[in-house]
Amino acid sequence: MTKLKPATLCVQAGWQPKNGEARVLPIFQSTTFKYDNTEEMADLFDLKKEGYFYTRLQNPTNDAVAQKIAALEGGVGAMLTSSGQAANFYALFNICEAGDHFVTSNEIYGGTYNLFGVTLKKLGIDCTFVNPNASDEEINAAFRPNTKALFGETISNPGCHVLDIERFARIAHSHGVPLIVDNTFPTPVNCRPFEWGADIVTHSTTKYMDGHATQVGGCVVDSGNFDWETCTHKGDSSLFTLHSSLPKFPGLCTPDESYHGLTYTKKFGKMAYTTKLVAQLMRDLGSIPSPHNAFLLNLGLETLHLRMKQHCSNAQRVAEFLSKDPRVAWVHYSGLPTDENYALAQKYLPNGGCGVLAFGLKGDRQTAIRFMDSLKLIAIVTHVADARSCVLHPASHTHRQLSDEQLREAGVAPDLIRLSVGIEDADDILADIKQALDQI
């Protein structure tokens, strides 16, 4: 069979039932799995064989959904986590340890900003925030000898800026480190970062992948393209040279004492990164989703390709309306030809980005609050990327822990309103926005 397209993968990938098995992915709601002799289980614990023995490490329901997401992204392996925050933490902690450093775009979700700038520092992992629109020279200057990764969001939350993935990948690889991209907002239906040089992709599956606000989850996907021993990307012609005889990523390239001296890159090749995620980090930290949550996520994935089209279509209409309303000060949506990210969106997101847009009203912070409090169909919720339209004022809600200076660094203006356009009838969404604007 020819290579399957994303719409087919959304429906069919991951679970391939054998003769007489359930057509729909079953929920394996079990903590443990039975074996007939001790040797079989011992081989599983030593990573000599594949199989299931405890759900904290692997579960058939979870693995089927992870395989579907890996197929959608074009990766070699994936692991589900209990939240998007956990996914970003695992993605970095899998290659960073105390004394290490990484570079990240400053245009990222507020929770991720705190994870990187505050919590990881308590673990001895430092980071430098850079403006993704800065020059190559400025971004290169942020790298250090102990830098282990570069991080960014395909479409930033909540600023809705588009990352120049290819440029970030080139910069990362020139320093011998992987590019990690949070691809939550466009999903692999609208953007596949691996095709532009990214090495690791993360998701908050809570958002569009679920699409119905029924479960909290995350996912880490590995492209299999980064050579952890030589620190080069497959097919990359960068001039990076590993000057030290010591490995840059010892966790992957030196023996793991907790597995009798097993070395992940030697034993598992392209699956080294994913295997370490599961066998070491998930074993020790345990941020697993329940099999039932994975089942619900899979239901969402089956219609992802349909919903994303409607989200983008509705958001385009809303953005066009807001851009012409005299009460609106500004609008950020990369589908608008006047948007500063329009050219990048045409390159990376030709079929549409997502249903989230950012805008500000003429007036002050209270103007934004009056507008939001006047909405009737569109709900004020912490969530985003739901089938139902929802709205949030980040400076007052998700980002309220940040100072004004940090807000500006993260690309969040005090008047920024994040509108997540759902899949309702666009005319009804616009009618609600119009009546709310009339109240200010």
C-alpha positions as MATLAB code, in Angstrom:
seq = 'MTKLKPATLCVQAGWQPKNGEARVLPIFQSTTFKYDNTEEMADLFDLKKEGYFYTRLQNPTNDAVAQKIAALEGGVGAMLTSSGQAANFYALFNICEAGDHFVTSNEIYGGTYNLFGVTLKKLGIDCTFVNPNASDEEINAAFRPNTKALFGETISNPGCHVLDIERFARIAHSHGVPLIVDNTFPTPVNCRPFEWGADIVTHSTTKYMDGHATQVGGCVVDSGNFDWETCTHKGDSSLFTLHSSLPKFPGLCTPDESYHGLTYTKKFGKMAYTTKLVAQLMRDLGSIPSPHNAFLLNLGLETLHLRMKQHCSNAQRVAEFLSKDPRVAWVHYSGLPTDENYALAQKYLPNGGCGVLAFGLKGDRQTAIRFMDSLKLIAIVTHVADARSCVLHPASHTHRQLSDEQLREAGVAPDLIRLSVGIEDADDILADIKQALDQI';
ca = [
       0.000    0.000    0.000;
       1.195    3.512   -0.757;
       2.062    5.908    2.047;
      -1.154    6.752    3.882;
      -2.340   10.340    4.032;
      -2.968   12.175    7.345;
      -6.756   11.782    7.186;
      -6.418    8.015    6.882;
      -3.804    7.885    9.644;
      -6.140    9.811   11.962;
      -8.720    7.071   11.569;
      -6.694    3.905   11.002;
      -3.175    4.211   12.477;
      -2.043    2.734   15.774;
      -4.537   -0.081   16.323;
      -4.548   -2.885   13.741;
      -6.830   -5.622   15.083;
      -6.105   -9.221   14.207;
      -8.728  -11.732   13.153;
     -11.534  -11.765   15.722;
     -10.190   -8.834   17.774;
     -12.144   -5.694   18.633;
     -12.404   -3.256   15.718;
     -12.364   -0.296   18.114;
      -9.249    0.209   20.247;
      -9.988   -1.500   23.602;
      -9.328    0.075   26.987;
      -6.760   -2.146   28.708;
      -7.714   -0.921   32.176;
      -5.175   -3.036   34.012;
      -2.125   -2.155   36.044;
      -0.293   -5.378   35.319;
       0.018   -8.282   32.869;
       0.444  -12.049   33.470;
       3.320  -14.282   32.352;
       3.802  -18.036   32.627;
       7.379  -18.045   33.938;
       9.861  -15.775   35.674;
      12.350  -15.686   32.786;
       9.854  -14.037   30.441;
       9.230  -11.222   32.891;
      12.938  -10.905   33.725;
      13.698  -10.351   30.018;
      11.126   -7.551   29.947;
      12.697   -5.834   32.949;
      16.135   -6.090   31.292;
      14.783   -4.610   28.017;
      15.752   -7.788   26.180;
      12.230   -8.296   24.878;
       9.240   -6.090   24.139;
       6.018   -6.573   26.036;
       3.798   -5.361   28.831;
       4.247   -5.923   32.524;
       3.237   -2.702   34.296;
       1.144    0.178   32.964;
       3.446    2.830   34.415;
       5.883    1.897   31.669;
       3.680    0.668   28.861;
       0.053   -0.184   28.194;
      -1.491   -1.494   24.938;
      -4.118    1.275   24.761;
      -1.582    4.027   25.419;
       0.928    2.568   22.989;
      -1.586    2.305   20.145;
      -2.446    5.999   20.503;
       1.236    6.963   20.756;
       1.910    5.009   17.563;
      -0.895    6.870   15.799;
       0.575   10.244   16.764;
       4.060    9.090   15.730;
       2.659    8.060   12.341;
       0.918   11.412   11.924;
       4.139   13.301   12.691;
       6.322   10.959   10.646;
       8.366    9.902   13.696;
       9.922    6.587   14.691;
       8.505    6.485   18.198;
       6.358    8.338   20.712;
       5.340    8.279   24.356;
       2.136    9.591   25.925;
       2.307   11.632   29.117;
      -0.272   12.806   31.615;
      -0.171   16.434   30.370;
       1.437   18.718   27.819;
       3.558   20.205   30.597;
       4.872   16.732   31.392;
       5.650   16.185   27.703;
       7.825   19.302   27.505;
       9.545   18.407   30.767;
      10.296   14.850   29.639;
      11.472   15.968   26.192;
      14.182   18.144   27.746;
      14.969   16.120   30.864;
      15.665   13.102   28.652;
      18.823   14.863   27.380;
      19.508   17.492   30.063;
      20.789   17.033   33.594;
      22.091   19.251   36.388;
      24.716   21.612   35.009;
      23.250   21.660   31.497;
      21.702   24.509   29.553;
      19.258   24.965   26.686;
      18.007   27.848   24.543;
      14.327   28.567   24.018;
      12.104   30.989   22.174;
      10.524   33.454   24.580;
       7.218   33.262   22.692;
       5.871   30.197   24.483;
       2.981   29.245   26.747;
       3.114   30.844   30.196;
       3.224   27.508   32.012;
       6.138   26.396   29.856;
       7.858   29.731   30.473;
       7.686   29.091   34.226;
       8.748   25.456   33.849;
      11.839   26.518   31.932;
      12.688   29.739   33.726;
      11.930   28.743   37.319;
      11.347   25.045   38.006;
      14.071   23.526   35.824;
      16.578   25.942   37.338;
      15.832   24.362   40.717;
      16.998   21.087   39.168;
      20.223   22.721   37.979;
      19.159   23.071   34.339;
      19.537   26.634   33.065;
      17.982   28.223   29.989;
      18.305   31.369   27.937;
      15.218   32.967   26.373;
      15.653   34.467   22.905;
      13.349   36.426   20.643;
      12.636   34.100   17.701;
      12.738   37.108   15.387;
      16.251   38.043   16.522;
      19.131   37.711   14.088;
      21.072   34.480   13.717;
      24.005   36.176   15.432;
      21.931   37.067   18.490;
      20.483   33.579   18.801;
      23.872   31.933   18.258;
      25.303   34.081   21.052;
      22.898   32.427   23.513;
      24.512   29.011   23.054;
      27.125   27.701   25.484;
      29.414   24.650   25.535;
      26.883   22.900   27.827;
      23.817   23.758   25.706;
      21.797   20.628   24.907;
      18.744   21.787   22.931;
      16.846   24.581   21.198;
      13.090   24.851   21.825;
      10.180   26.683   20.186;
       6.435   26.519   19.489;
       5.171   26.160   15.910;
       2.406   28.674   16.677;
       3.006   30.423   19.967;
       0.443   30.409   22.751;
      -1.053   32.967   23.231;
       0.703   35.384   20.832;
      -0.037   33.318   17.709;
       3.404   33.935   16.161;
       4.751   31.400   13.649;
       8.177   29.872   14.268;
      10.699   29.761   11.419;
      11.330   26.047   11.986;
      13.874   25.596    9.212;
      16.007   28.484   10.484;
      15.807   27.297   14.097;
      16.773   23.767   12.983;
      19.784   25.086   11.100;
      20.923   27.082   14.125;
      20.418   24.141   16.498;
      22.292   21.704   14.284;
      25.182   24.127   13.801;
      25.718   23.781   17.566;
      25.250   20.021   17.579;
      21.960   20.004   19.465;
      18.404   18.929   18.546;
      15.504   21.240   17.840;
      12.454   20.490   19.988;
       9.177   21.935   18.677;
       5.848   22.100   20.492;
       3.407   21.453   17.641;
       0.205   21.627   19.715;
      -1.669   24.359   17.860;
      -1.328   23.348   14.183;
      -1.176   19.585   14.921;
       0.474   17.301   12.334;
      -2.597   17.773   10.142;
      -1.424   21.310    9.336;
       2.327   21.140   10.031;
       4.903   18.370   10.353;
       8.016   19.974   11.887;
      10.211   16.946   11.124;
       9.921   17.799    7.433;
      11.588   21.152    8.207;
      14.460   19.790   10.282;
      13.014   19.506   13.791;
      14.197   16.486   15.786;
      11.697   16.122   18.636;
       8.043   17.193   18.668;
       5.826   17.640   21.724;
       2.082   18.052   22.075;
      -0.470   18.972   24.636;
      -2.979   16.371   23.480;
      -5.463   18.143   25.752;
      -5.999   20.617   22.929;
      -6.976   19.926   19.311;
      -5.984   16.259   19.326;
      -8.621   15.554   21.957;
     -10.759   18.420   20.752;
     -13.595   17.958   23.238;
     -12.071   18.959   26.599;
     -12.465   15.443   27.996;
      -8.893   14.507   28.974;
      -5.575   16.093   29.906;
      -2.557   14.586   28.184;
       0.655   15.081   26.279;
       2.963   13.326   23.850;
       6.656   13.313   22.921;
       7.565   12.180   19.388;
      11.066   11.378   18.127;
      11.985   11.801   14.453;
      14.860    9.329   14.711;
      16.936   11.736   12.616;
      19.313   13.082   15.258;
      22.520   11.106   15.770;
      23.115   11.412   19.507;
      26.661   10.054   19.220;
      27.923   12.373   16.478;
      25.490   15.192   17.363;
      24.381   15.674   13.770;
      20.994   15.631   12.071;
      20.374   13.133    9.278;
      21.322   14.730    5.975;
      22.518   17.911    7.697;
      25.534   19.661    6.221;
      26.285   21.838    9.243;
      29.887   22.442   10.221;
      29.450   21.216   13.792;
      32.339   19.107   15.060;
      32.361   17.266   18.384;
      35.641   18.541   19.831;
      35.560   16.626   23.104;
      36.120   12.903   23.497;
      33.316   12.955   26.069;
      29.811   12.381   24.681;
      27.553   15.436   24.542;
      24.562   13.312   25.538;
      25.914   10.831   28.097;
      22.472    9.692   29.187;
      21.948    8.172   25.764;
      25.508    7.308   24.779;
      27.047    5.840   27.953;
      26.044    2.772   29.989;
      22.932    3.039   32.170;
      23.771    1.388   35.475;
      20.088    0.871   36.243;
      19.936   -1.553   33.269;
      23.181   -3.487   33.869;
      25.289   -1.129   31.764;
      23.020   -1.019   28.706;
      23.763    1.876   26.301;
      20.619    3.148   24.566;
      22.209    4.271   21.301;
      24.066    0.972   20.908;
      21.116   -1.222   21.807;
      18.175    0.613   20.228;
      19.588    2.796   17.428;
      16.951    5.246   16.185;
      14.665    4.256   19.053;
      17.272    5.226   21.703;
      15.614    8.511   22.689;
      12.104    7.053   22.964;
      13.291    3.925   24.776;
      15.089    6.016   27.384;
      11.977    8.156   27.810;
       9.905    5.103   28.672;
      12.380    2.798   30.366;
      14.118    5.377   32.534;
      12.108    8.588   32.908;
       8.608    7.138   32.949;
       9.836    4.317   35.158;
      11.153    6.803   37.719;
       8.743    9.743   37.392;
       5.535    8.030   36.330;
       3.559   10.801   34.588;
       1.371    8.377   32.684;
      -2.091    8.971   31.261;
      -4.766    6.467   32.234;
      -5.745    3.988   29.485;
      -9.226    5.487   29.570;
      -7.806    8.937   28.843;
      -5.811    7.491   25.952;
      -9.016    5.909   24.626;
     -10.788    9.279   24.719;
      -7.812   10.904   22.999;
      -8.018    8.334   20.223;
     -11.662    9.186   19.611;
     -10.628   12.802   19.166;
      -7.805   11.916   16.814;
     -10.214   10.080   14.516;
     -11.898   13.378   13.562;
      -8.882   15.691   13.905;
      -8.491   16.213   10.164;
     -12.142   17.233    9.832;
     -12.224   19.542   12.836;
      -9.025   21.407   11.967;
     -10.499   22.484    8.622;
     -13.552   23.932   10.355;
     -11.503   25.598   13.106;
      -9.299   27.303   10.527;
     -12.177   28.312    8.284;
     -14.119   29.859   11.177;
     -11.036   31.581   12.608;
     -10.230   33.120    9.241;
     -13.692   34.688    9.067;
     -13.450   35.975   12.641;
      -9.966   37.408   12.070;
     -11.105   39.181    8.908;
     -14.090   40.660   10.750;
     -12.016   41.851   13.715;
      -9.347   43.376   11.465;
     -11.986   45.654    9.925;
     -13.808   46.669   13.131;
     -12.857   50.196   14.295;
     -13.079   49.168   17.965;
     -10.265   46.639   17.495;
      -6.702   47.921   17.900;
      -4.856   44.958   16.400;
      -5.235   41.320   15.354;
      -2.635   38.522   15.172;
      -3.687   35.706   12.870;
      -1.252   34.350   10.336;
      -3.996   33.753    7.787;
      -4.388   37.515    7.293;
      -2.246   38.858    4.414;
      -1.448   41.887    6.572;
      -0.110   39.759    9.453;
       3.636   39.888   10.110;
       3.766   36.085   10.092;
       1.807   35.637    6.857;
       4.864   34.680    4.773;
       5.996   32.099    7.345;
       2.473   30.704    7.511;
       2.368   30.320    3.743;
       5.592   28.314    3.991;
       4.846   26.116    7.003;
       1.042   26.224    7.230;
      -0.312   26.415    3.665;
      -3.500   24.549    4.605;
      -4.199   26.739    7.623;
      -2.730   27.114   11.070;
      -5.272   26.692   13.844;
      -8.418   28.219   15.290;
      -6.672   30.427   17.849;
      -6.145   34.129   17.276;
      -5.003   37.041   19.407;
      -6.340   40.583   19.340;
      -6.549   43.737   21.385;
      -9.305   46.313   21.787;
      -8.919   50.063   21.823;
      -9.075   51.134   25.436;
      -7.547   49.612   28.552;
      -7.535   46.276   30.387;
     -11.061   46.915   31.657;
     -12.250   47.254   28.061;
     -11.099   43.717   27.372;
     -12.782   42.482   30.542;
     -16.111   44.165   29.658;
     -15.996   42.599   26.208;
     -15.348   39.128   27.560;
     -17.966   39.400   30.285;
     -20.534   40.359   27.621;
     -20.034   37.219   25.523;
     -22.862   34.691   25.645;
     -22.032   31.851   23.249;
     -18.249   32.084   23.686;
     -17.231   30.910   27.158;
     -14.499   32.246   29.449;
     -12.455   29.150   30.275;
      -8.840   28.250   30.924;
      -8.952   25.765   28.077;
      -8.127   26.418   24.424;
      -8.436   24.522   21.128;
     -11.812   23.013   21.956;
     -14.741   22.229   19.662;
     -16.547   24.988   21.571;
     -15.451   28.604   21.142;
     -13.736   30.014   24.208;
     -11.857   33.130   25.275;
      -9.218   34.127   27.810;
      -7.339   37.237   28.935;
      -3.823   35.820   29.526;
      -2.506   38.784   31.537;
      -5.337   38.248   34.037;
      -5.468   34.462   33.872;
      -2.870   32.010   32.506;
       0.026   34.501   32.624;
      -0.948   36.450   35.728;
       2.115   35.102   37.577;
       4.408   36.961   35.155;
       5.564   40.544   35.640;
       4.814   43.159   32.983;
       8.404   42.834   31.764;
       8.085   39.042   31.543;
       4.751   39.430   29.769;
       6.373   41.607   27.123;
       9.281   39.163   26.801;
       6.794   36.359   26.239;
       4.966   38.381   23.592;
       1.886   38.927   25.760;
       0.490   42.447   25.809;
      -1.728   43.516   28.736;
      -4.634   43.958   26.317;
      -4.164   40.638   24.510;
      -7.336   38.557   24.228;
      -6.879   34.936   23.180;
      -9.879   33.737   21.215;
     -10.140   30.048   20.424;
     -12.641   29.766   17.598;
     -14.654   26.555   17.740;
     -16.479   24.532   15.110;
     -19.933   26.055   15.634;
     -21.586   27.939   12.775;
     -19.363   30.909   11.972;
     -22.355   33.265   11.710;
     -23.349   32.493   15.303;
     -19.798   33.070   16.536;
     -19.616   36.415   14.734;
     -23.014   37.473   16.073;
     -21.824   36.886   19.648;
     -18.632   38.878   19.050;
     -20.600   41.750   17.494;
     -23.054   42.040   20.398;
     -20.203   41.930   22.919;
     -18.342   44.689   21.086;
     -21.483   46.770   21.218;
     -21.345   46.584   25.044;
     -17.955   48.302   25.337;
];
